[in-house]
Amino acid sequence: MTEPELIRRNAIGLFADLEAYFRFVSQRDVGPHIFGFTDYVWDCLETVILGGKAFWTPGPECYEPLCTPIITKLIGDCLMCIFDANDFYHDSMIELCDRLRAFGKGFGVIVLNYAKILPQYTLPHRIKIGMAAGEEYFQRSDRSKLAYRDAPMWECAAQNLALAERLCSYCKRARPISFIASRRIPVSSSIIEDYGFIEAWATAIPDGENERVIIDAHDFYAIDNDTRQELFWEA
């Protein structure tokens, strides 16, 4: 049996999850409309990454393209992306963080816009986004359904996605945070502060060790004191 071809590279994992999705899909006669809504949400998130008009931001802003994911996977209420860390230039990583934060904060506008089409249904009202970085393993696989640009099919060990998914759970517990990223992403501390983020230690990651993270500074101090002390240490 031939050993699979393995590639090791530095990667960025992004995991986005719609909150209250089960409540949405459990509504009577909503079935034919589920894909319309999820496609709409993920198209908006694609604008964050690939550029376009971000109508949910003040202005609104018109984003320039940042970086094309090497792997993208959609499963119902979840979007998973893997980026090659080497594809990011200078400040584009912190720019992605800034856009993802704005996406989370502006998600209510996104939902209200689609509610004009489906006023009779209760739509998911919040999105949670986690991001992590580190070494990742890929292998060529004819069985994989993941797209690796225009190259042959690849599958990923997804170490970073696993951490990004666990960071998403923090967003649910630590309202009003909607975006959280591992501090392993390649950005400097001075740039983090310039963009209004703060560094902290996440101390209650499910099945994991403490992780240094970056989150919106205003949102961090808006968490109630007991929850903040339970979930974080200030860096």
C-alpha positions as CSV (number, residue, x, y, z in Angstrom):
1,M,0.0,0.0,0.0
2,T,1.4,3.4,-1.0
3,E,1.9,5.9,1.7
4,P,-0.1,9.1,1.2
5,E,1.8,12.2,0.1
6,L,2.0,14.5,3.2
7,I,2.6,18.2,3.1
8,R,3.4,20.3,6.3
9,R,2.8,24.0,6.3
10,N,1.9,26.9,8.6
11,A,-1.8,27.5,8.3
12,I,-4.7,29.5,9.7
13,G,-7.9,27.8,10.7
14,L,-11.2,29.7,10.7
15,F,-14.4,28.3,12.2
16,A,-17.8,30.2,12.1
17,D,-20.9,28.9,13.7
18,L,-24.5,30.2,13.6
19,E,-26.1,30.4,17.0
20,A,-29.7,29.1,17.5
21,Y,-29.5,27.2,14.1
22,F,-31.5,24.2,15.4
23,R,-34.3,26.5,16.5
24,F,-34.4,28.0,13.0
25,V,-34.4,24.7,11.1
26,S,-37.0,23.2,13.4
27,Q,-39.7,25.7,12.4
28,R,-42.6,24.4,10.4
29,D,-42.3,24.5,6.6
30,V,-38.9,26.2,6.8
31,G,-37.1,23.4,5.0
32,P,-37.1,24.9,1.4
33,H,-35.7,28.2,2.8
34,I,-32.7,26.8,4.8
35,F,-30.2,26.8,2.0
36,G,-31.2,30.3,0.9
37,F,-30.5,31.8,4.3
38,T,-27.2,29.9,4.9
39,D,-25.9,30.6,1.4
40,Y,-26.7,34.3,2.0
41,V,-24.8,34.3,5.3
42,W,-21.8,32.5,3.9
43,D,-21.8,34.8,0.8
44,C,-21.5,37.8,3.2
45,L,-18.6,36.1,5.0
46,E,-17.0,35.4,1.7
47,T,-17.0,39.2,1.1
48,V,-15.0,39.6,4.3
49,I,-12.3,37.4,2.8
50,L,-12.4,37.9,-0.9
51,G,-13.6,41.5,-1.0
52,G,-16.7,43.4,-1.9
53,K,-19.2,45.8,-0.4
54,A,-19.8,45.1,3.4
55,F,-23.2,46.6,3.8
56,W,-23.3,45.7,7.5
57,T,-20.5,48.2,8.3
58,P,-20.8,51.9,8.8
59,G,-20.2,53.7,5.5
60,P,-20.5,50.9,4.2
61,E,-17.0,49.8,3.6
62,C,-15.8,48.3,0.3
63,Y,-13.2,45.6,1.1
64,E,-10.2,44.7,-1.0
65,P,-9.4,41.0,-1.4
66,L,-7.3,39.6,1.3
67,C,-6.5,35.9,0.8
68,T,-8.0,32.9,-0.9
69,P,-8.6,29.9,1.4
70,I,-6.8,26.7,0.3
71,I,-9.7,24.6,1.8
72,T,-13.3,25.6,2.4
73,K,-16.0,23.4,3.9
74,L,-19.7,24.1,4.6
75,I,-21.8,21.9,6.8
76,G,-25.2,23.4,7.6
77,D,-24.6,26.0,10.3
78,C,-20.8,25.9,10.2
79,L,-18.2,27.3,7.8
80,M,-14.6,26.0,8.0
81,C,-11.7,27.5,6.2
82,I,-8.0,26.8,6.1
83,F,-5.5,29.4,4.8
84,D,-1.8,29.2,4.0
85,A,-0.2,31.6,6.5
86,N,2.4,32.5,3.9
87,D,-0.4,34.0,1.7
88,F,-0.9,36.9,4.1
89,Y,1.1,40.0,3.6
90,H,2.2,42.6,6.2
91,D,-1.0,43.7,8.0
92,S,-3.5,41.6,6.2
93,M,-3.9,39.2,9.1
94,I,-4.9,41.9,11.6
95,E,-7.1,43.3,8.8
96,L,-8.9,39.9,8.6
97,C,-9.4,40.0,12.3
98,D,-10.8,43.5,12.1
99,R,-13.3,42.4,9.4
100,L,-14.4,39.3,11.2
101,R,-15.0,41.3,14.3
102,A,-17.1,43.8,12.3
103,F,-18.9,40.9,10.7
104,G,-19.9,39.5,14.2
105,K,-20.9,42.9,15.4
106,G,-22.9,43.7,12.3
107,F,-24.6,40.3,12.0
108,G,-27.9,41.7,13.3
109,V,-28.0,44.0,10.2
110,I,-27.3,41.0,8.0
111,V,-30.1,39.1,9.5
112,L,-32.6,42.0,9.4
113,N,-31.8,42.4,5.7
114,Y,-32.7,38.8,5.0
115,A,-35.8,38.9,7.3
116,K,-37.5,41.0,4.6
117,I,-37.5,37.8,2.5
118,L,-38.6,35.5,5.3
119,P,-40.5,37.6,7.7
120,Q,-42.6,34.6,9.0
121,Y,-39.5,32.8,10.4
122,T,-37.2,33.4,13.4
123,L,-33.7,33.5,11.9
124,P,-30.4,32.8,13.7
125,H,-29.6,36.1,15.4
126,R,-25.9,35.7,16.2
127,I,-22.7,34.2,14.8
128,K,-19.6,33.0,16.6
129,I,-16.2,33.0,15.0
130,G,-12.9,31.5,16.1
131,M,-9.5,31.5,14.5
132,A,-6.3,29.7,15.3
133,A,-2.8,29.3,13.7
134,G,0.0,26.8,13.7
135,E,1.5,23.9,11.8
136,E,-0.9,21.8,9.7
137,Y,-0.6,18.5,7.9
138,F,-2.3,17.9,4.5
139,Q,-2.4,14.7,2.4
140,R,-3.5,14.0,-1.1
141,S,-6.7,12.0,-1.3
142,D,-9.0,11.1,-4.1
143,R,-11.8,10.5,-1.6
144,S,-11.7,14.0,-0.2
145,K,-14.5,16.4,-1.0
146,L,-12.4,19.4,0.1
147,A,-11.2,21.8,-2.6
148,Y,-7.5,22.7,-2.6
149,R,-7.7,25.6,-5.1
150,D,-7.5,24.0,-8.6
151,A,-5.0,21.3,-7.5
152,P,-5.9,17.6,-6.8
153,M,-8.0,16.9,-3.8
154,W,-6.5,17.2,-0.3
155,E,-7.6,16.5,3.2
156,C,-6.3,18.2,6.3
157,A,-5.5,17.0,9.8
158,A,-7.4,20.2,11.1
159,Q,-5.5,20.8,14.3
160,N,-6.1,24.5,14.0
161,L,-9.8,24.1,13.1
162,A,-10.2,22.0,16.3
163,L,-8.9,24.9,18.4
164,A,-10.8,27.5,16.4
165,E,-14.1,25.5,17.1
166,R,-13.3,25.4,20.8
167,L,-12.7,29.1,20.8
168,C,-16.2,29.5,19.3
169,S,-17.6,28.1,22.5
170,Y,-16.1,31.0,24.3
171,C,-18.1,33.4,22.2
172,K,-21.3,31.7,23.4
173,R,-20.3,31.9,27.1
174,A,-18.6,35.3,27.0
175,R,-21.2,37.6,25.5
176,P,-21.0,40.0,23.8
177,I,-17.8,38.6,22.2
178,S,-18.5,37.2,18.7
179,F,-14.9,36.9,17.5
180,I,-11.9,35.4,19.2
181,A,-8.5,34.4,17.8
182,S,-5.5,32.5,19.1
183,R,-2.5,34.7,19.8
184,R,-0.5,32.3,17.6
185,I,-1.7,34.2,14.6
186,P,1.2,36.2,13.1
187,V,0.6,39.8,14.3
188,S,2.6,42.1,16.6
189,S,1.3,43.3,20.0
190,S,1.5,47.0,18.9
191,I,-0.8,46.4,15.9
192,I,-3.2,44.4,18.1
193,E,-3.6,47.4,20.4
194,D,-3.8,49.9,17.5
195,Y,-6.9,47.9,16.2
196,G,-8.6,48.0,19.5
197,F,-8.0,44.3,20.5
198,I,-6.7,43.1,23.8
199,E,-4.7,40.0,24.8
200,A,-5.9,37.6,27.5
201,W,-5.6,34.0,28.5
202,A,-8.6,31.7,27.8
203,T,-8.5,29.4,30.8
204,A,-11.6,27.1,30.3
205,I,-11.2,25.7,26.7
206,P,-13.0,22.4,26.5
207,D,-10.5,19.5,26.3
208,G,-7.6,21.9,26.0
209,E,-4.9,23.8,27.7
210,N,-4.9,27.5,28.5
211,E,-4.6,29.6,25.3
212,R,-3.5,33.2,24.8
213,V,-6.1,34.9,22.7
214,I,-7.0,38.3,21.2
215,I,-10.5,39.8,21.5
216,D,-12.2,43.1,21.1
217,A,-11.1,45.3,24.1
218,H,-14.6,46.9,24.5
219,D,-16.3,43.5,24.4
220,F,-13.9,42.0,26.9
221,Y,-14.7,44.6,29.6
222,A,-18.4,44.4,28.8
223,I,-18.5,40.7,30.0
224,D,-19.9,40.5,33.5
225,N,-17.2,40.3,36.1
226,D,-17.9,36.7,37.3
227,T,-17.9,35.3,33.8
228,R,-14.8,37.2,32.8
229,Q,-12.9,35.8,35.9
230,E,-14.1,32.3,35.2
231,L,-13.1,32.3,31.5
232,F,-10.1,34.6,31.3
233,W,-6.9,35.9,32.9
234,E,-5.7,39.3,31.7
235,A,-2.4,39.0,29.9
